[in-house]
Amino acid sequence: MFSGELIEYPRWKKAFNAFLKQRVNSSASDKLYYLDQYTSGQVNEVIQSYLYLDTEKAFQDAMRDIDKLYGNSFLVAQAFKTKLSSWSRISNNDAMGIFKLTNFLKQCLTAMNDICDLQCLNL
């Protein structure tokens, strides 16, 4: 489910495309239905006008609109940096806090493979 958090967009897009590949014979109507089901909030509002159509173009246009809003790698990288820079201070005995930060740093490292704008974290 994608609700508009920029950090989640690249991962959601890959998962959604993989989901569609498993459904090789999906019609345009099916793809639009899946898009409706796997988005929420403002993202879902973006695609609502396309749901009245049953064309591949409507699906492609809906995906293009989502990508325009959430697929900018610079903005995604900024979201990662903002989250990292605003991370709360972690005390020495806060095992869960250290665990969460470690997991987020792993996400950053992995995302660097696809989001070139994240390379600034290596400085």
Biopython code that builds the backbone (N, CA, C, O; Angstrom):
import numpy as np
from Bio.PDB.StructureBuilder import StructureBuilder

atoms = [
    (1, "MET", "N", (0.850, -1.170, 0.000)),
    (1, "MET", "CA", (0.000, 0.000, 0.000)),
    (1, "MET", "C", (0.897, 1.234, 0.000)),
    (1, "MET", "O", (1.759, 1.383, 0.866)),
    (2, "PHE", "N", (0.694, 2.101, -0.955)),
    (2, "PHE", "CA", (1.470, 3.331, -1.015)),
    (2, "PHE", "C", (0.561, 4.505, -0.692)),
    (2, "PHE", "O", (-0.473, 4.709, -1.328)),
    (3, "SER", "N", (0.972, 5.278, 0.320)),
    (3, "SER", "CA", (0.146, 6.402, 0.765)),
    (3, "SER", "C", (0.789, 7.755, 0.508)),
    (3, "SER", "O", (0.205, 8.791, 0.825)),
    (4, "GLY", "N", (1.986, 7.754, -0.062)),
    (4, "GLY", "CA", (2.600, 9.018, -0.419)),
    (4, "GLY", "C", (3.909, 9.332, 0.278)),
    (4, "GLY", "O", (4.477, 10.399, 0.048)),
    (5, "GLU", "N", (4.403, 8.447, 1.117)),
    (5, "GLU", "CA", (5.685, 8.706, 1.771)),
    (5, "GLU", "C", (6.798, 8.485, 0.743)),
    (5, "GLU", "O", (6.984, 7.374, 0.246)),
    (6, "LEU", "N", (7.529, 9.549, 0.434)),
    (6, "LEU", "CA", (8.533, 9.510, -0.631)),
    (6, "LEU", "C", (9.543, 8.379, -0.473)),
    (6, "LEU", "O", (9.935, 7.752, -1.456)),
    (7, "ILE", "N", (9.959, 8.123, 0.751)),
    (7, "ILE", "CA", (10.944, 7.063, 1.000)),
    (7, "ILE", "C", (10.420, 5.711, 0.533)),
    (7, "ILE", "O", (11.191, 4.863, 0.084)),
    (8, "GLU", "N", (9.135, 5.513, 0.635)),
    (8, "GLU", "CA", (8.542, 4.223, 0.290)),
    (8, "GLU", "C", (8.274, 4.047, -1.202)),
    (8, "GLU", "O", (8.060, 2.924, -1.657)),
    (9, "TYR", "N", (8.280, 5.132, -1.968)),
    (9, "TYR", "CA", (7.880, 5.040, -3.368)),
    (9, "TYR", "C", (8.723, 4.081, -4.216)),
    (9, "TYR", "O", (8.149, 3.235, -4.901)),
    (10, "PRO", "N", (10.060, 4.174, -4.202)),
    (10, "PRO", "CA", (10.821, 3.250, -5.057)),
    (10, "PRO", "C", (10.535, 1.782, -4.748)),
    (10, "PRO", "O", (10.417, 0.959, -5.657)),
    (11, "ARG", "N", (10.427, 1.465, -3.471)),
    (11, "ARG", "CA", (10.160, 0.086, -3.073)),
    (11, "ARG", "C", (8.748, -0.338, -3.477)),
    (11, "ARG", "O", (8.546, -1.451, -3.963)),
    (12, "TRP", "N", (7.770, 0.552, -3.274)),
    (12, "TRP", "CA", (6.392, 0.239, -3.657)),
    (12, "TRP", "C", (6.296, 0.034, -5.166)),
    (12, "TRP", "O", (5.637, -0.899, -5.625)),
    (13, "LYS", "N", (6.943, 0.892, -5.932)),
    (13, "LYS", "CA", (6.868, 0.801, -7.395)),
    (13, "LYS", "C", (7.424, -0.536, -7.889)),
    (13, "LYS", "O", (6.832, -1.173, -8.760)),
    (14, "LYS", "N", (8.553, -0.954, -7.335)),
    (14, "LYS", "CA", (9.128, -2.255, -7.714)),
    (14, "LYS", "C", (8.186, -3.391, -7.343)),
    (14, "LYS", "O", (7.956, -4.298, -8.142)),
    (15, "ALA", "N", (7.646, -3.343, -6.143)),
    (15, "ALA", "CA", (6.734, -4.398, -5.688)),
    (15, "ALA", "C", (5.464, -4.428, -6.535)),
    (15, "ALA", "O", (4.979, -5.501, -6.894)),
    (16, "PHE", "N", (4.930, -3.256, -6.853)),
    (16, "PHE", "CA", (3.708, -3.187, -7.640)),
    (16, "PHE", "C", (3.939, -3.717, -9.049)),
    (16, "PHE", "O", (3.106, -4.453, -9.578)),
    (17, "ASN", "N", (5.062, -3.351, -9.660)),
    (17, "ASN", "CA", (5.378, -3.860, -10.991)),
    (17, "ASN", "C", (5.587, -5.365, -10.983)),
    (17, "ASN", "O", (5.174, -6.052, -11.917)),
    (18, "ALA", "N", (6.225, -5.888, -9.936)),
    (18, "ALA", "CA", (6.401, -7.339, -9.819)),
    (18, "ALA", "C", (5.048, -8.028, -9.660)),
    (18, "ALA", "O", (4.808, -9.090, -10.235)),
    (19, "PHE", "N", (4.178, -7.417, -8.884)),
    (19, "PHE", "CA", (2.825, -7.948, -8.697)),
    (19, "PHE", "C", (2.099, -8.029, -10.040)),
    (19, "PHE", "O", (1.446, -9.030, -10.334)),
    (20, "LEU", "N", (2.214, -6.979, -10.852)),
    (20, "LEU", "CA", (1.552, -6.973, -12.158)),
    (20, "LEU", "C", (2.164, -7.995, -13.107)),
    (20, "LEU", "O", (1.449, -8.598, -13.908)),
    (21, "LYS", "N", (3.469, -8.199, -13.029)),
    (21, "LYS", "CA", (4.120, -9.193, -13.895)),
    (21, "LYS", "C", (3.609, -10.602, -13.616)),
    (21, "LYS", "O", (3.530, -11.432, -14.521)),
    (22, "GLN", "N", (3.267, -10.864, -12.370)),
    (22, "GLN", "CA", (2.718, -12.174, -12.017)),
    (22, "GLN", "C", (1.345, -12.382, -12.628)),
    (22, "GLN", "O", (0.903, -13.516, -12.811)),
    (23, "ARG", "N", (0.688, -11.312, -12.934)),
    (23, "ARG", "CA", (-0.646, -11.365, -13.533)),
    (23, "ARG", "C", (-0.537, -10.969, -15.003)),
    (23, "ARG", "O", (-1.036, -9.928, -15.429)),
    (24, "VAL", "N", (0.127, -11.827, -15.756)),
    (24, "VAL", "CA", (0.495, -11.549, -17.143)),
    (24, "VAL", "C", (-0.697, -11.135, -18.002)),
    (24, "VAL", "O", (-0.575, -10.238, -18.836)),
    (25, "ASN", "N", (-1.814, -11.762, -17.812)),
    (25, "ASN", "CA", (-2.985, -11.502, -18.652)),
    (25, "ASN", "C", (-3.936, -10.463, -18.073)),
    (25, "ASN", "O", (-5.118, -10.443, -18.417)),
    (26, "SER", "N", (-3.431, -9.606, -17.202)),
    (26, "SER", "CA", (-4.288, -8.586, -16.602)),
    (26, "SER", "C", (-4.739, -7.581, -17.654)),
    (26, "SER", "O", (-3.944, -7.103, -18.464)),
    (27, "SER", "N", (-6.011, -7.278, -17.624)),
    (27, "SER", "CA", (-6.547, -6.251, -18.524)),
    (27, "SER", "C", (-6.208, -4.872, -17.953)),
    (27, "SER", "O", (-5.784, -4.748, -16.804)),
    (28, "ALA", "N", (-6.401, -3.854, -18.768)),
    (28, "ALA", "CA", (-6.191, -2.484, -18.294)),
    (28, "ALA", "C", (-7.094, -2.192, -17.103)),
    (28, "ALA", "O", (-6.688, -1.532, -16.146)),
    (29, "SER", "N", (-8.309, -2.684, -17.174)),
    (29, "SER", "CA", (-9.264, -2.494, -16.081)),
    (29, "SER", "C", (-8.748, -3.129, -14.791)),
    (29, "SER", "O", (-8.864, -2.544, -13.714)),
    (30, "ASP", "N", (-8.175, -4.332, -14.907)),
    (30, "ASP", "CA", (-7.602, -5.009, -13.740)),
    (30, "ASP", "C", (-6.458, -4.195, -13.146)),
    (30, "ASP", "O", (-6.382, -4.014, -11.931)),
    (31, "LYS", "N", (-5.569, -3.704, -14.008)),
    (31, "LYS", "CA", (-4.416, -2.934, -13.537)),
    (31, "LYS", "C", (-4.864, -1.669, -12.803)),
    (31, "LYS", "O", (-4.306, -1.307, -11.767)),
    (32, "LEU", "N", (-5.865, -1.013, -13.349)),
    (32, "LEU", "CA", (-6.394, 0.180, -12.683)),
    (32, "LEU", "C", (-7.024, -0.179, -11.344)),
    (32, "LEU", "O", (-6.873, 0.553, -10.365)),
    (33, "TYR", "N", (-7.725, -1.300, -11.302)),
    (33, "TYR", "CA", (-8.323, -1.772, -10.051)),
    (33, "TYR", "C", (-7.223, -2.037, -9.016)),
    (33, "TYR", "O", (-7.345, -1.632, -7.860)),
    (34, "TYR", "N", (-6.141, -2.724, -9.437)),
    (34, "TYR", "CA", (-5.031, -2.997, -8.513)),
    (34, "TYR", "C", (-4.399, -1.694, -8.034)),
    (34, "TYR", "O", (-4.057, -1.559, -6.859)),
    (35, "LEU", "N", (-4.245, -0.743, -8.940)),
    (35, "LEU", "CA", (-3.679, 0.545, -8.570)),
    (35, "LEU", "C", (-4.554, 1.237, -7.525)),
    (35, "LEU", "O", (-4.050, 1.844, -6.579)),
    (36, "ASP", "N", (-5.842, 1.139, -7.708)),
    (36, "ASP", "CA", (-6.788, 1.703, -6.742)),
    (36, "ASP", "C", (-6.662, 1.010, -5.388)),
    (36, "ASP", "O", (-6.712, 1.661, -4.345)),
    (37, "GLN", "N", (-6.498, -0.309, -5.409)),
    (37, "GLN", "CA", (-6.428, -1.089, -4.175)),
    (37, "GLN", "C", (-5.117, -0.909, -3.418)),
    (37, "GLN", "O", (-5.084, -1.024, -2.193)),
    (38, "TYR", "N", (-4.030, -0.627, -4.148)),
    (38, "TYR", "CA", (-2.714, -0.570, -3.522)),
    (38, "TYR", "C", (-2.172, 0.848, -3.350)),
    (38, "TYR", "O", (-0.968, 1.053, -3.193)),
    (39, "THR", "N", (-3.086, 1.825, -3.384)),
    (39, "THR", "CA", (-2.735, 3.209, -3.053)),
    (39, "THR", "C", (-3.770, 3.743, -2.076)),
    (39, "THR", "O", (-4.886, 3.232, -1.984)),
    (40, "SER", "N", (-3.381, 4.774, -1.354)),
    (40, "SER", "CA", (-4.331, 5.389, -0.421)),
    (40, "SER", "C", (-4.023, 6.879, -0.311)),
    (40, "SER", "O", (-2.998, 7.355, -0.800)),
    (41, "GLY", "N", (-4.921, 7.597, 0.335)),
    (41, "GLY", "CA", (-4.734, 9.018, 0.583)),
    (41, "GLY", "C", (-4.616, 9.826, -0.693)),
    (41, "GLY", "O", (-5.350, 9.600, -1.655)),
    (42, "GLN", "N", (-3.684, 10.774, -0.695)),
    (42, "GLN", "CA", (-3.499, 11.678, -1.827)),
    (42, "GLN", "C", (-3.110, 10.916, -3.089)),
    (42, "GLN", "O", (-3.523, 11.294, -4.185)),
    (43, "VAL", "N", (-2.333, 9.864, -2.955)),
    (43, "VAL", "CA", (-1.926, 9.072, -4.122)),
    (43, "VAL", "C", (-3.161, 8.490, -4.796)),
    (43, "VAL", "O", (-3.282, 8.520, -6.021)),
    (44, "ASN", "N", (-4.060, 7.971, -4.004)),
    (44, "ASN", "CA", (-5.275, 7.387, -4.550)),
    (44, "ASN", "C", (-6.145, 8.443, -5.208)),
    (44, "ASN", "O", (-6.791, 8.177, -6.221)),
    (45, "GLU", "N", (-6.165, 9.628, -4.641)),
    (45, "GLU", "CA", (-6.940, 10.722, -5.239)),
    (45, "GLU", "C", (-6.413, 11.077, -6.627)),
    (45, "GLU", "O", (-7.189, 11.437, -7.512)),
    (46, "VAL", "N", (-5.104, 10.977, -6.820)),
    (46, "VAL", "CA", (-4.483, 11.292, -8.107)),
    (46, "VAL", "C", (-5.021, 10.389, -9.216)),
    (46, "VAL", "O", (-5.190, 10.831, -10.353)),
    (47, "ILE", "N", (-5.284, 9.141, -8.890)),
    (47, "ILE", "CA", (-5.670, 8.179, -9.932)),
    (47, "ILE", "C", (-7.174, 8.023, -10.115)),
    (47, "ILE", "O", (-7.610, 7.326, -11.031)),
    (48, "GLN", "N", (-7.969, 8.652, -9.270)),
    (48, "GLN", "CA", (-9.418, 8.433, -9.309)),
    (48, "GLN", "C", (-10.046, 8.727, -10.667)),
    (48, "GLN", "O", (-10.928, 7.989, -11.106)),
    (49, "SER", "N", (-9.615, 9.777, -11.332)),
    (49, "SER", "CA", (-10.239, 10.116, -12.621)),
    (49, "SER", "C", (-9.973, 9.063, -13.688)),
    (49, "SER", "O", (-10.745, 8.931, -14.638)),
    (50, "TYR", "N", (-8.898, 8.324, -13.541)),
    (50, "TYR", "CA", (-8.568, 7.289, -14.530)),
    (50, "TYR", "C", (-9.399, 6.020, -14.356)),
    (50, "TYR", "O", (-9.473, 5.196, -15.267)),
    (51, "LEU", "N", (-10.016, 5.864, -13.203)),
    (51, "LEU", "CA", (-10.755, 4.636, -12.920)),
    (51, "LEU", "C", (-12.034, 4.508, -13.744)),
    (51, "LEU", "O", (-12.631, 3.433, -13.813)),
    (52, "TYR", "N", (-12.442, 5.590, -14.356)),
    (52, "TYR", "CA", (-13.634, 5.538, -15.213)),
    (52, "TYR", "C", (-13.320, 4.976, -16.593)),
    (52, "TYR", "O", (-14.224, 4.691, -17.380)),
    (53, "LEU", "N", (-12.038, 4.821, -16.876)),
    (53, "LEU", "CA", (-11.615, 4.344, -18.184)),
    (53, "LEU", "C", (-11.093, 2.915, -18.074)),
    (53, "LEU", "O", (-10.644, 2.491, -17.009)),
    (54, "ASP", "N", (-11.154, 2.188, -19.162)),
    (54, "ASP", "CA", (-10.647, 0.809, -19.173)),
    (54, "ASP", "C", (-9.568, 0.638, -20.237)),
    (54, "ASP", "O", (-9.555, -0.360, -20.958)),
    (55, "THR", "N", (-8.670, 1.605, -20.335)),
    (55, "THR", "CA", (-7.665, 1.530, -21.383)),
    (55, "THR", "C", (-6.267, 1.417, -20.787)),
    (55, "THR", "O", (-6.017, 1.846, -19.661)),
    (56, "GLU", "N", (-5.381, 0.841, -21.552)),
    (56, "GLU", "CA", (-3.981, 0.752, -21.137)),
    (56, "GLU", "C", (-3.397, 2.156, -20.989)),
    (56, "GLU", "O", (-2.579, 2.401, -20.102)),
    (57, "LYS", "N", (-3.815, 3.067, -21.851)),
    (57, "LYS", "CA", (-3.339, 4.451, -21.768)),
    (57, "LYS", "C", (-3.740, 5.080, -20.437)),
    (57, "LYS", "O", (-2.954, 5.809, -19.833)),
    (58, "ALA", "N", (-4.944, 4.804, -19.982)),
    (58, "ALA", "CA", (-5.392, 5.352, -18.696)),
    (58, "ALA", "C", (-4.495, 4.832, -17.566)),
    (58, "ALA", "O", (-4.106, 5.588, -16.676)),
    (59, "PHE", "N", (-4.175, 3.551, -17.611)),
    (59, "PHE", "CA", (-3.291, 2.984, -16.587)),
    (59, "PHE", "C", (-1.911, 3.634, -16.667)),
    (59, "PHE", "O", (-1.353, 4.034, -15.645)),
    (60, "GLN", "N", (-1.365, 3.738, -17.868)),
    (60, "GLN", "CA", (-0.037, 4.337, -18.047)),
    (60, "GLN", "C", (-0.041, 5.806, -17.593)),
    (60, "GLN", "O", (0.914, 6.267, -16.968)),
    (61, "ASP", "N", (-1.101, 6.525, -17.907)),
    (61, "ASP", "CA", (-1.204, 7.929, -17.488)),
    (61, "ASP", "C", (-1.299, 8.045, -15.966)),
    (61, "ASP", "O", (-0.703, 8.944, -15.373)),
    (62, "ALA", "N", (-2.030, 7.155, -15.350)),
    (62, "ALA", "CA", (-2.137, 7.162, -13.884)),
    (62, "ALA", "C", (-0.770, 6.903, -13.252)),
    (62, "ALA", "O", (-0.380, 7.582, -12.302)),
    (63, "MET", "N", (-0.053, 5.925, -13.780)),
    (63, "MET", "CA", (1.281, 5.620, -13.260)),
    (63, "MET", "C", (2.230, 6.797, -13.504)),
    (63, "MET", "O", (3.060, 7.112, -12.652)),
    (64, "ARG", "N", (2.107, 7.445, -14.667)),
    (64, "ARG", "CA", (2.950, 8.589, -14.986)),
    (64, "ARG", "C", (2.686, 9.723, -13.991)),
    (64, "ARG", "O", (3.622, 10.372, -13.525)),
    (65, "ASP", "N", (1.422, 9.958, -13.671)),
    (65, "ASP", "CA", (1.080, 11.017, -12.711)),
    (65, "ASP", "C", (1.653, 10.725, -11.329)),
    (65, "ASP", "O", (2.170, 11.620, -10.660)),
    (66, "ILE", "N", (1.561, 9.482, -10.911)),
    (66, "ILE", "CA", (2.138, 9.098, -9.612)),
    (66, "ILE", "C", (3.648, 9.288, -9.643)),
    (66, "ILE", "O", (4.243, 9.817, -8.704)),
    (67, "ASP", "N", (4.257, 8.847, -10.740)),
    (67, "ASP", "CA", (5.708, 8.952, -10.870)),
    (67, "ASP", "C", (6.169, 10.410, -10.874)),
    (67, "ASP", "O", (7.221, 10.729, -10.319)),
    (68, "LYS", "N", (5.395, 11.290, -11.492)),
    (68, "LYS", "CA", (5.749, 12.719, -11.504)),
    (68, "LYS", "C", (5.779, 13.281, -10.080)),
    (68, "LYS", "O", (6.646, 14.085, -9.736)),
    (69, "LEU", "N", (4.826, 12.849, -9.265)),
    (69, "LEU", "CA", (4.726, 13.375, -7.909)),
    (69, "LEU", "C", (5.716, 12.742, -6.936)),
    (69, "LEU", "O", (6.221, 13.422, -6.043)),
    (70, "TYR", "N", (6.000, 11.452, -7.095)),
    (70, "TYR", "CA", (6.762, 10.724, -6.080)),
    (70, "TYR", "C", (8.053, 10.087, -6.595)),
    (70, "TYR", "O", (8.825, 9.540, -5.807)),
    (71, "GLY", "N", (8.294, 10.150, -7.895)),
    (71, "GLY", "CA", (9.437, 9.447, -8.469)),
    (71, "GLY", "C", (10.677, 10.294, -8.692)),
    (71, "GLY", "O", (11.654, 9.807, -9.260)),
    (72, "ASN", "N", (10.665, 11.534, -8.264)),
    (72, "ASN", "CA", (11.827, 12.388, -8.424)),
    (72, "ASN", "C", (12.914, 11.921, -7.454)),
    (72, "ASN", "O", (12.748, 12.016, -6.238)),
    (73, "SER", "N", (14.026, 11.417, -7.997)),
    (73, "SER", "CA", (15.063, 10.833, -7.141)),
    (73, "SER", "C", (15.675, 11.855, -6.184)),
    (73, "SER", "O", (16.087, 11.500, -5.080)),
    (74, "PHE", "N", (15.735, 13.113, -6.599)),
    (74, "PHE", "CA", (16.262, 14.143, -5.702)),
    (74, "PHE", "C", (15.356, 14.304, -4.483)),
    (74, "PHE", "O", (15.838, 14.385, -3.353)),
    (75, "LEU", "N", (14.039, 14.349, -4.714)),
    (75, "LEU", "CA", (13.097, 14.498, -3.594)),
    (75, "LEU", "C", (13.090, 13.269, -2.694)),
    (75, "LEU", "O", (12.971, 13.389, -1.475)),
    (76, "VAL", "N", (13.218, 12.087, -3.294)),
    (76, "VAL", "CA", (13.288, 10.856, -2.498)),
    (76, "VAL", "C", (14.553, 10.891, -1.639)),
    (76, "VAL", "O", (14.511, 10.561, -0.453)),
    (77, "ALA", "N", (15.673, 11.290, -2.236)),
    (77, "ALA", "CA", (16.924, 11.380, -1.477)),
    (77, "ALA", "C", (16.799, 12.403, -0.349)),
    (77, "ALA", "O", (17.287, 12.170, 0.757)),
    (78, "GLN", "N", (16.151, 13.528, -0.624)),
    (78, "GLN", "CA", (15.927, 14.539, 0.408)),
    (78, "GLN", "C", (15.115, 13.969, 1.563)),
    (78, "GLN", "O", (15.387, 14.264, 2.726)),
    (79, "ALA", "N", (14.123, 13.157, 1.241)),
    (79, "ALA", "CA", (13.294, 12.545, 2.293)),
    (79, "ALA", "C", (14.133, 11.623, 3.167)),
    (79, "ALA", "O", (13.979, 11.611, 4.388)),
    (80, "PHE", "N", (15.023, 10.847, 2.544)),
    (80, "PHE", "CA", (15.929, 9.993, 3.326)),
    (80, "PHE", "C", (16.813, 10.853, 4.224)),
    (80, "PHE", "O", (16.960, 10.564, 5.412)),
    (81, "LYS", "N", (17.398, 11.903, 3.662)),
    (81, "LYS", "CA", (18.306, 12.762, 4.438)),
    (81, "LYS", "C", (17.567, 13.457, 5.574)),
    (81, "LYS", "O", (18.091, 13.566, 6.682)),
    (82, "THR", "N", (16.364, 13.922, 5.306)),
    (82, "THR", "CA", (15.580, 14.587, 6.344)),
    (82, "THR", "C", (15.267, 13.635, 7.487)),
    (82, "THR", "O", (15.393, 13.988, 8.660)),
    (83, "LYS", "N", (14.863, 12.441, 7.135)),
    (83, "LYS", "CA", (14.551, 11.452, 8.180)),
    (83, "LYS", "C", (15.796, 11.137, 9.005)),
    (83, "LYS", "O", (15.733, 11.043, 10.231)),
    (84, "LEU", "N", (16.910, 10.979, 8.327)),
    (84, "LEU", "CA", (18.154, 10.666, 9.032)),
    (84, "LEU", "C", (18.606, 11.818, 9.920)),
    (84, "LEU", "O", (19.003, 11.598, 11.064)),
    (85, "SER", "N", (18.550, 13.040, 9.409)),
    (85, "SER", "CA", (19.024, 14.193, 10.188)),
    (85, "SER", "C", (18.095, 14.545, 11.349)),
    (85, "SER", "O", (18.511, 15.188, 12.313)),
    (86, "SER", "N", (16.841, 14.121, 11.252)),
    (86, "SER", "CA", (15.911, 14.428, 12.346)),
    (86, "SER", "C", (15.729, 13.243, 13.302)),
    (86, "SER", "O", (14.832, 13.247, 14.145)),
    (87, "TRP", "N", (16.584, 12.238, 13.162)),
    (87, "TRP", "CA", (16.487, 11.062, 14.020)),
    (87, "TRP", "C", (16.722, 11.468, 15.471)),
    (87, "TRP", "O", (17.641, 12.231, 15.766)),
    (88, "SER", "N", (15.911, 10.971, 16.349)),
    (88, "SER", "CA", (16.042, 11.297, 17.777)),
    (88, "SER", "C", (17.338, 10.720, 18.348)),
    (88, "SER", "O", (17.834, 9.683, 17.906)),
    (89, "ARG", "N", (17.849, 11.408, 19.312)),
    (89, "ARG", "CA", (19.068, 10.942, 20.004)),
    (89, "ARG", "C", (18.785, 9.585, 20.637)),
    (89, "ARG", "O", (17.711, 9.362, 21.197)),
    (90, "ILE", "N", (19.755, 8.685, 20.543)),
    (90, "ILE", "CA", (19.600, 7.332, 21.070)),
    (90, "ILE", "C", (20.558, 7.155, 22.243)),
    (90, "ILE", "O", (21.751, 7.439, 22.136)),
    (91, "SER", "N", (20.020, 6.688, 23.350)),
    (91, "SER", "CA", (20.879, 6.447, 24.515)),
    (91, "SER", "C", (21.592, 5.105, 24.354)),
    (91, "SER", "O", (21.182, 4.263, 23.555)),
    (92, "ASN", "N", (22.650, 4.923, 25.114)),
    (92, "ASN", "CA", (23.461, 3.705, 25.022)),
    (92, "ASN", "C", (22.681, 2.428, 25.306)),
    (92, "ASN", "O", (22.986, 1.378, 24.740)),
    (93, "ASN", "N", (21.696, 2.506, 26.163)),
    (93, "ASN", "CA", (20.967, 1.299, 26.545)),
    (93, "ASN", "C", (19.642, 1.141, 25.799)),
    (93, "ASN", "O", (18.809, 0.322, 26.187)),
    (94, "ASP", "N", (19.443, 1.908, 24.745)),
    (94, "ASP", "CA", (18.211, 1.830, 23.953)),
    (94, "ASP", "C", (18.407, 0.866, 22.782)),
    (94, "ASP", "O", (18.634, 1.278, 21.644)),
    (95, "ALA", "N", (18.313, -0.416, 23.089)),
    (95, "ALA", "CA", (18.546, -1.446, 22.070)),
    (95, "ALA", "C", (17.581, -1.313, 20.896)),
    (95, "ALA", "O", (17.989, -1.477, 19.746)),
    (96, "MET", "N", (16.323, -1.024, 21.162)),
    (96, "MET", "CA", (15.339, -0.903, 20.088)),
    (96, "MET", "C", (15.640, 0.317, 19.216)),
    (96, "MET", "O", (15.501, 0.259, 17.994)),
    (97, "GLY", "N", (16.051, 1.415, 19.841)),
    (97, "GLY", "CA", (16.418, 2.615, 19.085)),
    (97, "GLY", "C", (17.608, 2.365, 18.172)),
    (97, "GLY", "O", (17.624, 2.806, 17.023)),
    (98, "ILE", "N", (18.607, 1.652, 18.693)),
    (98, "ILE", "CA", (19.789, 1.311, 17.893)),
    (98, "ILE", "C", (19.398, 0.371, 16.760)),
    (98, "ILE", "O", (19.884, 0.512, 15.638)),
    (99, "PHE", "N", (18.531, -0.579, 17.047)),
    (99, "PHE", "CA", (18.046, -1.518, 16.031)),
    (99, "PHE", "C", (17.324, -0.778, 14.901)),
    (99, "PHE", "O", (17.562, -1.052, 13.725)),
    (100, "LYS", "N", (16.446, 0.155, 15.259)),
    (100, "LYS", "CA", (15.698, 0.910, 14.247)),
    (100, "LYS", "C", (16.617, 1.773, 13.395)),
    (100, "LYS", "O", (16.452, 1.846, 12.178)),
    (101, "LEU", "N", (17.584, 2.425, 14.029)),
    (101, "LEU", "CA", (18.530, 3.245, 13.269)),
    (101, "LEU", "C", (19.366, 2.373, 12.339)),
    (101, "LEU", "O", (19.592, 2.735, 11.185)),
    (102, "THR", "N", (19.818, 1.242, 12.831)),
    (102, "THR", "CA", (20.599, 0.315, 12.002)),
    (102, "THR", "C", (19.797, -0.127, 10.785)),
    (102, "THR", "O", (20.320, -0.155, 9.671)),
    (103, "ASN", "N", (18.542, -0.469, 10.991)),
    (103, "ASN", "CA", (17.700, -0.878, 9.869)),
    (103, "ASN", "C", (17.508, 0.256, 8.867)),
    (103, "ASN", "O", (17.533, 0.026, 7.658)),
    (104, "PHE", "N", (17.320, 1.465, 9.355)),
    (104, "PHE", "CA", (17.153, 2.586, 8.444)),
    (104, "PHE", "C", (18.439, 2.843, 7.661)),
    (104, "PHE", "O", (18.385, 3.128, 6.464)),
    (105, "LEU", "N", (19.584, 2.745, 8.315)),
    (105, "LEU", "CA", (20.856, 2.934, 7.619)),
    (105, "LEU", "C", (21.053, 1.861, 6.542)),
    (105, "LEU", "O", (21.597, 2.142, 5.474)),
    (106, "LYS", "N", (20.611, 0.637, 6.826)),
    (106, "LYS", "CA", (20.663, -0.429, 5.811)),
    (106, "LYS", "C", (19.769, -0.077, 4.626)),
    (106, "LYS", "O", (20.137, -0.313, 3.475)),
    (107, "GLN", "N", (18.598, 0.488, 4.907)),
    (107, "GLN", "CA", (17.712, 0.927, 3.819)),
    (107, "GLN", "C", (18.410, 1.993, 2.973)),
    (107, "GLN", "O", (18.332, 1.966, 1.745)),
    (108, "CYS", "N", (19.083, 2.919, 3.627)),
    (108, "CYS", "CA", (19.799, 3.976, 2.908)),
    (108, "CYS", "C", (20.870, 3.367, 2.004)),
    (108, "CYS", "O", (20.987, 3.734, 0.835)),
    (109, "LEU", "N", (21.648, 2.435, 2.554)),
    (109, "LEU", "CA", (22.701, 1.799, 1.757)),
    (109, "LEU", "C", (22.127, 1.065, 0.553)),
    (109, "LEU", "O", (22.660, 1.163, -0.552)),
    (110, "THR", "N", (21.065, 0.346, 0.763)),
    (110, "THR", "CA", (20.434, -0.393, -0.329)),
    (110, "THR", "C", (19.858, 0.560, -1.362)),
    (110, "THR", "O", (19.995, 0.336, -2.565)),
    (111, "ALA", "N", (19.220, 1.612, -0.897)),
    (111, "ALA", "CA", (18.603, 2.582, -1.805)),
    (111, "ALA", "C", (19.654, 3.312, -2.635)),
    (111, "ALA", "O", (19.359, 3.755, -3.745)),
    (112, "MET", "N", (20.856, 3.444, -2.126)),
    (112, "MET", "CA", (21.925, 4.107, -2.869)),
    (112, "MET", "C", (22.198, 3.419, -4.206)),
    (112, "MET", "O", (22.668, 4.058, -5.147)),
    (113, "ASN", "N", (21.912, 2.141, -4.292)),
    (113, "ASN", "CA", (22.128, 1.408, -5.543)),
    (113, "ASN", "C", (21.245, 1.927, -6.663)),
    (113, "ASN", "O", (21.640, 1.896, -7.828)),
    (114, "ASP", "N", (20.055, 2.404, -6.327)),
    (114, "ASP", "CA", (19.107, 2.874, -7.337)),
    (114, "ASP", "C", (18.912, 4.384, -7.352)),
    (114, "ASP", "O", (18.481, 4.948, -8.358)),
    (115, "ILE", "N", (19.226, 5.035, -6.247)),
    (115, "ILE", "CA", (18.979, 6.484, -6.133)),
    (115, "ILE", "C", (20.325, 7.186, -6.041)),
    (115, "ILE", "O", (20.903, 7.309, -4.961)),
    (116, "CYS", "N", (20.812, 7.640, -7.179)),
    (116, "CYS", "CA", (22.163, 8.231, -7.217)),
    (116, "CYS", "C", (22.270, 9.478, -6.348)),
    (116, "CYS", "O", (23.359, 9.798, -5.870)),
    (117, "ASP", "N", (21.180, 10.181, -6.134)),
    (117, "ASP", "CA", (21.202, 11.385, -5.311)),
    (117, "ASP", "C", (21.485, 11.084, -3.835)),
    (117, "ASP", "O", (21.742, 12.000, -3.054)),
    (118, "LEU", "N", (21.437, 9.815, -3.457)),
    (118, "LEU", "CA", (21.741, 9.443, -2.070)),
    (118, "LEU", "C", (23.229, 9.289, -1.819)),
    (118, "LEU", "O", (23.644, 9.114, -0.673)),
    (119, "GLN", "N", (24.040, 9.350, -2.864)),
    (119, "GLN", "CA", (25.481, 9.195, -2.697)),
    (119, "GLN", "C", (26.071, 10.251, -1.759)),
    (119, "GLN", "O", (27.155, 10.064, -1.207)),
    (120, "CYS", "N", (25.356, 11.349, -1.586)),
    (120, "CYS", "CA", (25.844, 12.416, -0.689)),
    (120, "CYS", "C", (25.955, 11.920, 0.754)),
    (120, "CYS", "O", (26.651, 12.538, 1.561)),
    (121, "LEU", "N", (25.288, 10.825, 1.089)),
    (121, "LEU", "CA", (25.380, 10.276, 2.447)),
    (121, "LEU", "C", (26.757, 9.643, 2.705)),
    (121, "LEU", "O", (27.132, 9.408, 3.854)),
    (122, "ASN", "N", (27.485, 9.378, 1.650)),
    (122, "ASN", "CA", (28.822, 8.801, 1.798)),
    (122, "ASN", "C", (29.863, 9.826, 2.225)),
    (122, "ASN", "O", (30.985, 9.456, 2.571)),
    (123, "LEU", "N", (29.513, 11.095, 2.208)),
    (123, "LEU", "CA", (30.487, 12.145, 2.554)),
    (123, "LEU", "C", (30.738, 12.222, 4.016)),
    (123, "LEU", "O", (31.530, 13.052, 4.463)),
]
sb = StructureBuilder()
sb.init_structure("model")
sb.init_model(0)
sb.init_chain("A")
sb.init_seg("    ")
for serial, (resi, resn, name, xyz) in enumerate(atoms, 1):
    if name == "N":
        sb.init_residue(resn, " ", resi, " ")
    sb.init_atom(name, np.array(xyz, "f"), 0.0, 1.0, " ", f" {name:<3s}", serial, name[0])
structure = sb.get_structure()
